[in-house]
Amino acid sequence: MKTIKSRLFIRSSYYEQKIPNSLQSIYLRQGTTERLHEALANLPESYSFIVFDGYRPLQVQQFLFDQVQQEIALVNPSWSEEQVQKETLKYVAYPSIEEGYPAPHLTGGAIDLTLGDSEGNPLDLGTDFDETNAKSATAYFEEHADENPEAVKNRRMLFNCMTYAGFENYSEEWWHYDFGNVTWARRAHEPTAFYGAIIATIEKNELKGYRYK
């Protein structure tokens, strides 16, 4: 983990997991980055942000989709293919680059993050990042507050700082926020999105080139 700015820590989760074609660095659109720093400015000084993921190449999106789908099918052997895919789509977007519905992370307008202390140590938000169960839903502990009061407080803080800065949260994942992409536009009732998909050229986990779809 390295610090790129005071109270902002970078931990490229999929690179650490050695997922093929994952990026060692984290990239975001300029407008998304600006709003992230605005959210950080609203965060109490004893807290930090830890960023897990931003722009995600199509190859990584496909890998994650296939992986989660296989895990859900394994845990639920009686489910139909349709049921498995419906559950999969709660936790990972379909790897689409189509103009009308690109996967959020393929646009550079989505960010996955959590709260940390002033030294960048993760705080308790109730589940791990990318955990695929009902407790990952942003409002879960609002409805089960006695189960984990610390998670209630921390999720509220993350949500309030991020949405005040202009992000929209994905309700099934407390860590996922969007700005400028189709998902953001839909939730914010904006007429158009700013950001479409980006196609990357990757070599040895580094971004060597890209083009806009």
Buried (B, 14 or more C-beta within 10 A) or exposed (E): EEEEEEBBBBBBBBBEEEBEBBBBBBBBBEBBBBBBEBBBEEBEEEBBBBBBBBBBBBBBBBBBBEEBBEBBBEEEEEBEEEEBBEBBBBBBBBBBBEEEBBBBBBBBBBBBBBBBEEEBEBBBBBBEBBBBEEBBBBBBBEEBEEEBEEBBBBBEBBBEBBBEBBBBBBEBBBBBBBBBBBBBBEBBEEEEBBBBBBEBEBEEBEBEEBEEE
